[in-house]
Amino acid sequence: MRKTIIALIILILVVGLFMLKNVWEAGTFKTIHNSFNGSTAIIKGVAGAEDITIDQSTGIAFISSDDRWATYIKKQPVKGGIYTMNLNDSMPEPKNITKDFQQQDFHPHGISLFKSREGKTLLFVVNHRSAGNFIEIFEYRNDSLLHRESISDPLLVSPNDVVGVGERVFYVTNDHNEKPSSWRSFKDLLTIGTGNLCYYDGTRMNETVIKGAQYANGVNISADGKTLYMAATTARKILICNRNAATGAITQNAEYIANTGVDNIELDTAGNLWIGCHPQMLKFLAHAKNEQALSPSEIIKLSQLKDGKWAQETIYLNDGAEISASSVGAVYKNKLLIGPVFQRHMVFATMK
């Protein structure tokens, strides 16, 4: 009997320590001090601007918008959209360029801009339809999006983000390799990673070497196409991979622990990574279920040093009062556009 009691006490202690570790790593005890060296303005009218990418040659920002609260809280989904904004304007205004997209079941998530050698500008979009998950490919021409193709595959289980590397070639992350269930939630609680990265070579989808990631999220690629970056949100790290541009094969060769809930990844013209983050991930979960619950926002910049190491700088930090649950920070010159997962506004920031 005594041995049983001792064993039970040890088990309780182990479980308690495990849960405390998870709560600590989720950023629960972090102190959030609002900080940004510059000015900010609120841009309303775009719901759930979860991902943003910018054409650095023109200053045109592409924004993925979907009212996720309408879907998950009210159970009344509304059609999402892709917006553009000209960041050369002093106060840019968002414009919905998918109003005429005939697919009414349009719920965009991660997006990626790709420019072909022939001069085409293509936008890849993760779309969560009721019939399944798709990658939509659009061509951007004369401030309009022309739908070119819808690609689906059994491996698109829970797609989150996409990066285009060819006219119909791309990588896509699955934050989980299984559909939502109590078992999946239990594995999340145990920090068992089931996320992965898939590669579509223009003909078929393949799972890459990245498997078992803890919430595979944002993905992007260096300008020369030789390095792929992928965010593992709940692991609070960026996976860094070598990429064979000819075959599409990747090899993970490093990882960077950011100690915050990394989400979407954007690059500036110098190759620095700009990442939208959730510094207190448990507050993010509460925010997803309650519009009034605030979730802190953070934008970090990762710069690679000459010795190969990375320098991390927090560019923007907010307790959630200005913007909650930031998932992306896209930069153009001294302009920073911050988008949230759920809220119905963005932050347009000017850095000093």
C-alpha positions as CSV (number, residue, x, y, z in Angstrom):
1,M,0.0,0.0,0.0
2,R,2.8,2.4,0.9
3,K,4.6,1.7,-2.4
4,T,1.4,2.4,-4.3
5,I,1.0,5.8,-2.5
6,I,4.6,6.7,-3.2
7,A,4.2,5.7,-6.9
8,L,1.1,7.8,-7.1
9,I,2.8,10.8,-5.6
10,I,5.7,10.5,-8.0
11,L,3.3,10.2,-10.9
12,I,1.4,13.3,-9.8
13,L,4.7,15.2,-9.4
14,V,5.9,14.1,-12.9
15,V,2.6,15.2,-14.5
16,G,2.6,18.4,-12.5
17,L,6.2,19.3,-13.6
18,F,5.3,18.4,-17.2
19,M,2.3,20.7,-17.2
20,L,4.2,23.5,-15.5
21,K,6.9,23.1,-18.2
22,N,4.3,23.4,-21.0
23,V,2.6,26.4,-19.3
24,W,6.1,28.1,-18.9
25,E,7.0,27.5,-22.5
26,A,3.7,28.8,-23.7
27,G,4.8,32.2,-22.4
28,T,2.2,32.3,-19.6
29,F,4.6,34.1,-17.2
30,K,6.1,36.5,-19.7
31,T,5.7,40.2,-18.9
32,I,4.5,42.1,-21.9
33,H,5.7,45.7,-22.2
34,N,4.3,47.6,-25.2
35,S,7.1,48.7,-27.5
36,F,7.6,50.0,-31.0
37,N,10.0,52.6,-32.3
38,G,7.7,54.5,-34.7
39,S,4.1,55.4,-35.3
40,T,1.0,53.2,-35.9
41,A,-2.4,53.5,-37.5
42,I,-5.4,51.2,-37.5
43,I,-6.8,50.0,-40.9
44,K,-10.3,48.6,-40.6
45,G,-12.4,46.6,-42.9
46,V,-10.4,43.5,-43.4
47,A,-11.3,40.5,-41.2
48,G,-8.7,37.9,-40.1
49,A,-5.7,39.2,-42.2
50,E,-3.8,36.0,-41.2
51,D,-1.2,36.2,-43.9
52,I,0.3,39.1,-45.9
53,T,3.0,39.1,-48.5
54,I,4.5,42.1,-50.4
55,D,5.8,42.5,-53.9
56,Q,9.0,44.3,-53.0
57,S,9.4,45.7,-56.6
58,T,6.0,47.6,-56.5
59,G,5.1,47.9,-52.8
60,I,1.8,46.1,-53.4
61,A,0.7,44.1,-50.4
62,F,-1.4,41.0,-50.8
63,I,-3.6,40.2,-47.8
64,S,-5.4,36.9,-47.0
65,S,-8.7,37.6,-45.3
66,D,-11.3,35.3,-43.6
67,D,-13.7,36.0,-40.7
68,R,-12.8,33.0,-38.6
69,W,-14.9,34.1,-35.7
70,A,-17.9,34.0,-38.0
71,T,-17.0,30.4,-38.8
72,Y,-15.9,29.1,-35.5
73,I,-18.0,31.0,-32.9
74,K,-21.1,32.0,-34.8
75,K,-21.1,29.0,-37.1
76,Q,-22.0,31.3,-40.0
77,P,-19.1,31.3,-42.5
78,V,-18.8,34.2,-44.8
79,K,-16.8,34.3,-48.0
80,G,-13.2,35.4,-47.5
81,G,-11.1,37.4,-49.9
82,I,-7.7,38.5,-51.1
83,Y,-7.1,42.2,-50.7
84,T,-4.3,44.5,-52.1
85,M,-2.8,47.7,-50.6
86,N,-0.3,50.0,-52.1
87,L,2.2,50.7,-49.4
88,N,3.6,53.7,-51.3
89,D,0.5,55.6,-50.3
90,S,0.6,57.6,-47.1
91,M,-2.5,55.9,-45.8
92,P,-3.1,52.9,-48.0
93,E,-6.7,51.5,-48.4
94,P,-7.4,47.8,-48.8
95,K,-9.2,46.7,-52.0
96,N,-10.9,43.3,-52.4
97,I,-9.7,41.8,-55.7
98,T,-11.6,38.5,-55.4
99,K,-15.2,39.8,-55.4
100,D,-15.7,38.2,-58.8
101,F,-14.1,34.9,-57.8
102,Q,-16.9,32.4,-58.6
103,Q,-15.9,30.0,-55.8
104,Q,-18.2,31.1,-53.0
105,D,-16.7,28.6,-50.6
106,F,-13.5,30.7,-50.3
107,H,-11.7,30.7,-46.9
108,P,-8.0,31.8,-47.6
109,H,-5.3,31.0,-45.1
110,G,-1.6,31.1,-46.0
111,I,-0.5,32.8,-49.3
112,S,2.6,33.1,-51.4
113,L,3.6,35.3,-54.3
114,F,5.8,33.9,-57.1
115,K,7.2,35.6,-60.2
116,S,8.0,33.3,-63.1
117,R,10.9,33.8,-65.6
118,E,8.3,34.6,-68.2
119,G,7.1,37.6,-66.1
120,K,3.9,36.1,-64.7
121,T,3.0,37.1,-61.1
122,L,1.2,34.1,-59.4
123,L,-0.5,34.0,-56.0
124,F,-0.8,30.7,-54.2
125,V,-3.6,30.5,-51.7
126,V,-4.5,27.8,-49.1
127,N,-8.3,27.5,-49.2
128,H,-10.3,25.6,-46.6
129,R,-13.5,24.6,-48.5
130,S,-16.3,22.6,-46.9
131,A,-15.5,19.9,-49.5
132,G,-11.9,19.7,-48.5
133,N,-8.6,21.7,-48.6
134,F,-7.2,23.2,-51.8
135,I,-4.3,25.2,-53.1
136,E,-5.8,27.9,-55.4
137,I,-3.4,29.4,-58.0
138,F,-4.2,32.9,-59.3
139,E,-2.4,35.1,-61.8
140,Y,-2.2,38.7,-60.8
141,R,-2.6,41.1,-63.8
142,N,-3.7,44.7,-64.0
143,D,-4.7,44.8,-60.3
144,S,-6.9,41.7,-60.8
145,L,-6.6,38.1,-59.8
146,L,-7.4,35.5,-62.5
147,H,-8.1,32.1,-61.2
148,R,-5.9,29.5,-62.9
149,E,-6.2,26.2,-61.0
150,S,-7.4,24.4,-57.9
151,I,-5.2,21.6,-56.6
152,S,-6.3,19.1,-54.0
153,D,-4.6,16.0,-52.6
154,P,-5.2,13.5,-49.7
155,L,-2.0,14.9,-48.1
156,L,-3.6,18.3,-47.7
157,V,-5.0,17.3,-44.3
158,S,-4.7,20.5,-42.4
159,P,-2.8,23.0,-44.6
160,N,-1.6,26.2,-43.0
161,D,0.8,28.0,-45.3
162,V,2.2,27.6,-48.8
163,V,5.3,28.9,-50.7
164,G,5.3,28.8,-54.5
165,V,8.6,27.9,-56.3
166,G,7.3,27.3,-59.8
167,E,4.2,28.1,-61.9
168,R,2.4,25.1,-60.3
169,V,5.1,23.9,-57.9
170,F,5.0,24.6,-54.2
171,Y,5.6,23.5,-50.6
172,V,2.8,23.4,-48.1
173,T,2.7,22.9,-44.4
174,N,0.2,20.8,-42.5
175,D,0.0,22.0,-38.9
176,H,-1.3,18.4,-38.2
177,N,-1.3,15.3,-40.2
178,E,-4.8,14.3,-39.0
179,K,-8.2,15.9,-38.8
180,P,-9.4,17.6,-35.6
181,S,-10.4,15.1,-32.9
182,S,-10.1,14.6,-29.2
183,W,-7.1,12.4,-29.8
184,R,-5.4,15.1,-31.8
185,S,-6.1,17.6,-29.0
186,F,-4.7,15.1,-26.5
187,K,-1.5,14.8,-28.5
188,D,-1.2,18.5,-28.7
189,L,-1.5,18.6,-24.9
190,L,1.4,16.1,-24.7
191,T,3.4,18.2,-27.2
192,I,3.5,15.4,-29.7
193,G,4.2,17.0,-33.0
194,T,2.3,15.7,-36.0
195,G,2.8,18.6,-38.4
196,N,4.7,18.1,-41.7
197,L,5.8,19.7,-44.9
198,C,4.6,18.5,-48.3
199,Y,6.0,19.3,-51.8
200,Y,3.9,19.4,-55.0
201,D,6.2,19.0,-58.0
202,G,3.7,19.9,-60.6
203,T,2.3,16.4,-60.9
204,R,2.0,14.9,-57.5
205,M,2.2,15.7,-53.8
206,N,5.0,14.2,-51.7
207,E,5.7,14.4,-48.0
208,T,9.2,15.7,-47.3
209,V,11.7,14.9,-44.6
210,I,10.1,17.3,-42.2
211,K,7.6,15.2,-40.2
212,G,6.5,15.3,-36.6
213,A,6.8,19.1,-36.3
214,Q,5.0,20.8,-33.4
215,Y,2.4,22.8,-35.3
216,A,4.0,23.3,-38.7
217,N,3.1,26.8,-39.6
218,G,4.6,29.5,-41.8
219,V,6.9,28.6,-44.6
220,N,9.1,30.7,-46.9
221,I,12.1,30.5,-49.1
222,S,15.3,32.6,-49.6
223,A,15.6,34.8,-52.7
224,D,18.1,32.4,-54.3
225,G,15.8,29.4,-53.7
226,K,18.5,27.5,-51.8
227,T,17.1,27.8,-48.2
228,L,13.7,27.0,-46.9
229,Y,12.4,28.3,-43.5
230,M,9.6,26.7,-41.6
231,A,8.0,27.7,-38.3
232,A,7.1,25.2,-35.7
233,T,4.8,27.2,-33.5
234,T,4.4,25.3,-30.3
235,A,8.1,24.3,-30.4
236,R,8.9,28.0,-30.7
237,K,11.5,27.4,-33.3
238,I,12.3,28.0,-37.0
239,L,13.6,25.0,-38.9
240,I,16.2,25.9,-41.5
241,C,16.7,23.6,-44.5
242,N,19.0,23.3,-47.5
243,R,17.0,23.0,-50.8
244,N,17.9,21.4,-54.1
245,A,16.3,23.8,-56.6
246,A,16.5,21.2,-59.4
247,T,14.7,18.3,-57.5
248,G,12.9,20.2,-54.8
249,A,14.5,17.9,-52.1
250,I,15.2,19.5,-48.8
251,T,17.5,18.6,-45.9
252,Q,17.1,20.2,-42.5
253,N,20.5,21.4,-41.3
254,A,19.7,23.8,-38.4
255,E,17.0,25.2,-36.2
256,Y,16.7,28.5,-34.4
257,I,14.8,28.6,-31.0
258,A,13.0,32.0,-30.9
259,N,11.3,31.4,-27.5
260,T,8.0,32.7,-28.8
261,G,5.1,31.2,-30.8
262,V,6.4,31.8,-34.3
263,D,3.8,32.0,-37.1
264,N,4.1,33.3,-40.6
265,I,7.5,34.2,-42.1
266,E,8.2,37.0,-44.5
267,L,11.6,38.2,-45.9
268,D,12.8,41.7,-46.7
269,T,15.1,42.6,-49.5
270,A,18.2,41.9,-47.4
271,G,17.1,38.4,-46.7
272,N,16.1,39.0,-43.0
273,L,13.2,37.1,-41.6
274,W,10.2,39.0,-40.2
275,I,7.9,36.8,-38.2
276,G,4.5,37.3,-36.6
277,C,4.4,35.7,-33.2
278,H,2.2,34.8,-30.3
279,P,4.2,35.4,-27.1
280,Q,1.5,34.0,-24.8
281,M,0.0,31.0,-26.6
282,L,-2.6,30.1,-24.0
283,K,-4.1,33.6,-24.3
284,F,-4.2,33.0,-28.1
285,L,-6.4,29.9,-27.4
286,A,-8.8,32.0,-25.2
287,H,-8.9,34.7,-27.9
288,A,-9.9,32.2,-30.5
289,K,-13.1,31.4,-28.6
290,N,-13.9,34.9,-27.2
291,E,-13.7,38.1,-29.1
292,Q,-13.2,40.1,-25.9
293,A,-10.2,38.1,-24.7
294,L,-6.9,39.8,-25.7
295,S,-3.9,37.9,-27.0
296,P,-0.5,39.7,-27.1
297,S,1.2,40.4,-30.4
298,E,4.8,40.3,-31.4
299,I,6.8,40.9,-34.5
300,I,10.4,39.7,-34.5
301,K,13.2,40.2,-37.0
302,L,15.9,37.5,-37.5
303,S,19.2,38.6,-39.1
304,Q,21.9,36.1,-40.0
305,L,25.3,37.1,-38.9
306,K,28.6,36.4,-40.7
307,D,29.4,33.5,-38.4
308,G,26.1,31.8,-39.4
309,K,24.3,32.6,-36.2
310,W,21.1,34.6,-35.9
311,A,20.4,37.8,-34.1
312,Q,16.8,38.3,-32.9
313,E,15.2,41.7,-32.4
314,T,11.7,42.4,-31.3
315,I,10.3,45.1,-33.6
316,Y,6.8,45.3,-32.2
317,L,5.3,44.1,-29.0
318,N,1.8,44.8,-27.8
319,D,-0.4,43.4,-25.0
320,G,-3.3,42.9,-27.5
321,A,-5.1,46.2,-26.9
322,E,-3.9,47.6,-30.3
323,I,-3.9,44.3,-32.2
324,S,-4.4,40.8,-30.8
325,A,-2.9,37.5,-32.0
326,S,-0.6,38.8,-34.7
327,S,0.3,36.1,-37.2
328,V,2.3,38.1,-39.7
329,G,4.5,41.2,-40.0
330,A,5.3,42.1,-43.6
331,V,7.8,44.9,-44.3
332,Y,8.3,47.3,-47.2
333,K,11.0,49.9,-46.8
334,N,10.2,51.5,-43.4
335,K,6.5,50.3,-43.5
336,L,5.3,47.4,-41.5
337,L,1.9,45.8,-42.0
338,I,0.7,43.6,-39.2
339,G,-2.2,41.2,-39.6
340,P,-4.1,39.1,-36.9
341,V,-5.6,35.7,-37.1
342,F,-9.1,36.8,-36.0
343,Q,-9.6,40.5,-35.5
344,R,-11.2,42.8,-38.1
345,H,-8.5,45.3,-38.5
346,M,-4.8,45.6,-39.2
347,V,-1.9,47.8,-38.0
348,F,-0.1,50.0,-40.5
349,A,3.2,50.9,-38.8
350,T,5.9,53.3,-39.9
351,M,9.4,52.6,-38.4
352,K,11.8,55.3,-37.5
